[in-house]
Amino acid sequence: MSNKTKSRTPDVLGIIIPVLIVVVWSLLPSIADIPQRTMPSLQSVVIGISDFAFGTHGLNMYSGTMFVHLTASIGRVMSGFAVAVALGLAFGYISGCSPVVYRLLSPVISFFRSIPGIAWLPISIVWFGIGNNQSTFLISLAAFFPIYANTCHGVQTIDKELIAVSKTFGANSLQTFRRVIFPLSLEGVSVGLRIGLGFSWAYLVLGEMTGVNRGIGAVMQDSRMLGQTQMIVVCMLVIALTAKIFDKLMHILLKLVKAWV
């Protein structure tokens, strides 16, 4: 069997645990007599997702509003992630190519990276207030560090002899970057971008739970205050599924870039 055929074969092992989770979730509330406010049943969550998306049951004030809130959340993630990509790639490549710049930036970036994400929340509110700017700041901050670190590492692991050979044949700095540094660092850059995108969705919830009007995180916060545990779980699943879709899209885009270079 060819490698291409193998890659198209579904990984049976990868679905065992999800199936077990679904089975346990279906049976546990009735077996253990767990109240809905503590652990909503699988059936109620499925109904909740349908109602949130299409307003099929009119369960609450969020019936049929999922795409409005999801659009707002996606916009915040893309804004913050775009800032992180621009800064992370720029500083990552500069630091990777220049030992002096790396020695200047590395201690400072390592220091700020050690500060927990939630610790940035109060100061971000002071600086930006409550709204899109604050969420964008938190998302870009979270995504910046893995993008920077993996880009820098990807450049630093390139065989220096390849760069020297390129310059020996008359390539200038831009040509060396285009033909040697960029293609050979793409593996590390790809890892950083996918991790950074995942962090963006995690920090989105942190930014949206502080008083914005629209967004999946805002719905989660309101549902918590109203005691609607079902909607909290629904929002968690919506975020997880959306983040997974965006990760797949990122993976496809990176494959296209690798094929192009």
Salt bridges, closest charged atoms under 4 A:
GLU187 OE1 - LYS258 NZ 3.31
GLU208 OE2 - ARG76 NH1 2.54
ASP247 OD2 - ARG194 NH2 2.75
